[in-house]
Amino acid sequence: MRKIIVVIIGLVVIGCKSKQAINQINKESEINLVLNNWHKAAAEANFNNYFNAMTDDAIFIGTDATENWNKSAFIKFAKPYFDKGKAWNFTALERNIYFSSDKKTAWFDELLNTQMKICRGSGVLVVDKNGNWKIKQYVLSMTIPNDHTDEVVKIKTLIEDKEIEKLKNQTK
């Protein structure tokens, strides 16, 4: 009798762990679908699908130091590209997804194939009131091979020294 109880408890524990693993895989699949469809919407210049994937209070941080937009400012920047029928085309090469303990917040990082070559995207998704994942924050960064950092810094210096001074003066 004791062996039967141990076996039953073991099966219950294994079943629960399997259910948790399946739930984790399903949530990762949902997020991959949201992000892949979001990138696809940009490639197809599908304005509504692209911006509907974001929360109303979403933030988009671009590759330029001045690109830190709330959703309405990002829409204003991006709409002309979408209106021309050509936004940007990013394809995920690699993606890592992580979850909060309540599984209602996820953050990720991804390497992307873009017209700028490899870029890194990272961000946060949240579950909305309808149970759908929405992008709350997205950060796009260009990668720089370590062996060429000095060359890139030289290119950036003239422009970004001015931006550094401007930002320093804002904090005084």
C-alpha positions as CSV (number, residue, x, y, z in Angstrom):
1,M,0.0,0.0,0.0
2,R,2.8,2.4,0.9
3,K,4.5,1.8,-2.5
4,I,1.2,2.6,-4.3
5,I,0.9,5.9,-2.4
6,V,4.6,6.8,-3.2
7,V,4.0,6.0,-6.8
8,I,0.8,8.1,-6.9
9,I,2.5,11.0,-5.2
10,G,5.4,10.7,-7.6
11,L,3.1,10.7,-10.6
12,V,1.3,13.8,-9.3
13,V,4.5,15.7,-8.8
14,I,5.8,14.7,-12.2
15,G,2.4,15.7,-13.7
16,C,2.5,19.1,-12.1
17,K,6.1,19.8,-13.2
18,S,5.2,18.7,-16.7
19,K,2.2,21.0,-16.7
20,Q,4.4,23.9,-15.5
21,A,6.9,23.1,-18.3
22,I,4.2,23.0,-20.9
23,N,2.7,26.3,-19.6
24,Q,6.2,27.9,-19.8
25,I,6.6,26.7,-23.4
26,N,3.1,28.0,-24.3
27,K,3.9,31.4,-22.9
28,E,7.2,31.5,-24.7
29,S,5.5,30.6,-27.9
30,E,2.9,33.3,-27.4
31,I,5.6,35.9,-26.9
32,N,7.6,34.7,-29.9
33,L,4.5,35.0,-32.0
34,V,3.8,38.5,-30.7
35,L,7.4,39.7,-31.4
36,N,7.7,37.9,-34.8
37,N,4.3,39.3,-35.9
38,W,5.4,42.8,-34.7
39,H,8.6,42.6,-36.7
40,K,6.6,41.3,-39.7
41,A,4.1,44.1,-39.4
42,A,6.9,46.6,-39.8
43,A,8.4,44.7,-42.8
44,E,4.9,44.8,-44.4
45,A,4.3,48.5,-43.3
46,N,1.2,47.3,-41.5
47,F,0.8,50.3,-39.2
48,N,-2.3,49.1,-37.3
49,N,-0.8,45.6,-36.5
50,Y,2.5,47.2,-35.5
51,F,1.2,49.8,-33.1
52,N,-1.6,47.6,-31.8
53,A,1.0,45.2,-30.5
54,M,2.2,47.9,-28.1
55,T,0.6,49.1,-24.8
56,D,-0.8,52.6,-24.8
57,D,2.0,53.7,-22.6
58,A,4.7,51.9,-24.5
59,I,8.2,53.3,-24.8
60,F,10.5,52.7,-27.9
61,I,14.2,53.5,-27.5
62,G,16.0,53.6,-30.8
63,T,19.7,53.4,-31.8
64,D,20.3,57.2,-31.7
65,A,20.8,58.7,-28.2
66,T,17.9,61.1,-28.9
67,E,15.4,58.3,-29.7
68,N,13.5,57.7,-26.5
69,W,9.8,58.0,-27.5
70,N,6.5,57.3,-25.8
71,K,4.0,55.6,-28.2
72,S,2.5,58.8,-29.6
73,A,5.9,60.3,-30.3
74,F,7.1,57.1,-31.9
75,I,3.9,57.0,-34.1
76,K,4.7,60.5,-35.2
77,F,8.2,59.5,-36.1
78,A,7.3,56.2,-37.8
79,K,4.1,57.0,-39.6
80,P,5.8,58.5,-42.7
81,Y,7.8,55.3,-43.2
82,F,4.6,53.2,-42.9
83,D,2.7,55.6,-45.2
84,K,5.4,55.1,-47.9
85,G,4.8,51.3,-47.6
86,K,8.4,50.6,-46.4
87,A,9.2,50.7,-42.7
88,W,12.0,48.3,-41.5
89,N,12.6,44.6,-41.8
90,F,14.0,42.9,-38.7
91,T,14.2,39.1,-38.4
92,A,15.1,37.5,-35.1
93,L,18.2,35.3,-35.2
94,E,18.1,34.4,-31.5
95,R,15.8,35.3,-28.6
96,N,15.8,34.7,-24.9
97,I,12.6,35.1,-22.9
98,Y,12.3,35.4,-19.1
99,F,9.2,35.7,-16.9
100,S,8.2,37.3,-13.6
101,S,7.0,34.9,-10.9
102,D,3.3,35.7,-11.6
103,K,3.9,35.1,-15.4
104,K,2.2,38.5,-16.2
105,T,5.4,40.2,-17.2
106,A,8.1,39.0,-19.5
107,W,11.4,40.5,-20.7
108,F,13.5,39.4,-23.6
109,D,16.6,40.0,-25.6
110,E,17.1,39.2,-29.2
111,L,19.7,39.4,-32.0
112,L,18.2,40.7,-35.2
113,N,19.1,40.6,-38.8
114,T,18.5,44.1,-40.1
115,Q,19.5,46.6,-42.8
116,M,22.0,47.8,-40.2
117,K,23.4,44.2,-40.0
118,I,23.1,42.5,-36.5
119,C,21.2,44.6,-34.0
120,R,20.1,43.8,-30.5
121,G,16.5,44.3,-29.3
122,S,15.4,44.0,-25.8
123,G,12.2,44.8,-24.0
124,V,9.3,44.1,-21.7
125,L,5.9,42.6,-22.4
126,V,2.9,42.6,-20.1
127,V,-0.4,40.8,-20.1
128,D,-3.2,43.3,-20.8
129,K,-6.8,43.2,-19.3
130,N,-7.9,40.9,-22.2
131,G,-5.1,38.4,-21.4
132,N,-3.0,39.3,-24.4
133,W,0.7,40.0,-24.4
134,K,1.6,43.6,-25.4
135,I,5.0,45.3,-25.8
136,K,5.5,47.9,-23.1
137,Q,9.1,48.8,-23.8
138,Y,11.4,48.0,-26.7
139,V,15.1,49.0,-26.9
140,L,17.0,48.7,-30.3
141,S,20.7,48.8,-30.2
142,M,23.3,48.4,-32.9
143,T,26.1,46.0,-32.1
144,I,29.7,47.0,-32.5
145,P,32.4,44.4,-32.9
146,N,34.8,44.9,-30.0
147,D,37.8,45.2,-32.3
148,H,36.3,48.2,-34.0
149,T,35.0,50.2,-31.0
150,D,37.7,52.8,-31.3
151,E,36.7,53.5,-34.9
152,V,33.1,53.8,-34.0
153,V,33.8,56.1,-31.1
154,K,35.7,58.4,-33.5
155,I,32.7,58.6,-35.7
156,K,30.4,59.3,-32.8
157,T,32.5,61.8,-31.0
158,L,31.7,65.1,-32.8
159,I,27.9,64.4,-32.7
160,E,27.7,62.9,-29.2
161,D,30.0,65.3,-27.4
162,K,27.4,68.0,-28.2
163,E,24.6,65.7,-27.0
164,I,26.6,64.9,-23.8
165,E,27.0,68.6,-23.0
166,K,23.3,69.3,-23.7
167,L,22.3,66.5,-21.4
168,K,24.7,67.6,-18.7
169,N,23.2,71.1,-18.8
170,Q,19.7,69.8,-18.5
171,T,20.6,68.1,-15.2
172,K,22.1,71.2,-13.6
